[in-house]
Amino acid sequence: MNLETILYYLFLAVMALSMAQGLMIGFLFFFKRSGDRRANAFYGLLLLAFGCTLLNALLTLTGVFLKFPELHFLPIYFTLALPPLLFYHVKLSLYPAYRLRWTDMKHFALPLLQLLFFVWMFFTDTDYKSEYGRRFFNPFFGAFEQTLYLSTFFAYLYFAYRYVRRKSKELHNRAEAKLVFYLRNLLKLFFLLFCIHTVFVVADFVCYEFFAINLRMVKPYAALGALSFAALLDWLGAYGFQVLLWGRKVFKQ
């Protein structure tokens, strides 16, 4: 077994572990009793959506979609759902008295449309969808979708951090101070990791659209790009595990 093969299987193991921990911890958040239940549900959905999207990347990199074209557009790709899910977890954690309104649905219009797009394409004729690759103006799977994914994530991170800063100026007890501290750290490290991930996404976009170079076919680059996404999930999972393990004691809820 040569070095390339060893690195390949090590990469698969890291990706699989990242995906598994995200899915498991996300599932456990639906049973978390401390804290706001809606905030817990949003975080659980966030981890599940991240895990499923990472699975999509894993199936792509291992060539499963090429070997089994009928699996193209398997509805496990939720990039547009990730930003609002993280935002609402932060918002509802800080302001549990907030009541969700119908107007909040606008934040999930694109994620729902993306899901419907993948469901529709998945059940479409195989010959047709196998020819439907990356498209520039596709808002659900393509260059424009990646633009929406990055821009909305930065926007939602900004507004989530604004809520954290606002709450830090109106603290009423020690538990709220600890909550602000933990959420601030969650967002700060996530922002740093997301900036690294953005570099891989933007470089892939520029090379593909302007130089006709598909970096996703360059194995080392594709692996590092996927690992940058997995790192986001690893941090969310580590934070979630910490909250599940001693969150009740830390936040005294």
Salt bridges, closest charged atoms under 4 A:
ASP36 OD1 - ARG38 NH2 3.17
GLU176 OE2 - LYS167 NZ 3.53
GLU176 OE1 - HIS172 ND1 3.38
ASP204 OD2 - ARG134 NH2 3.03
ASP204 OD2 - ARG216 NE 3.14
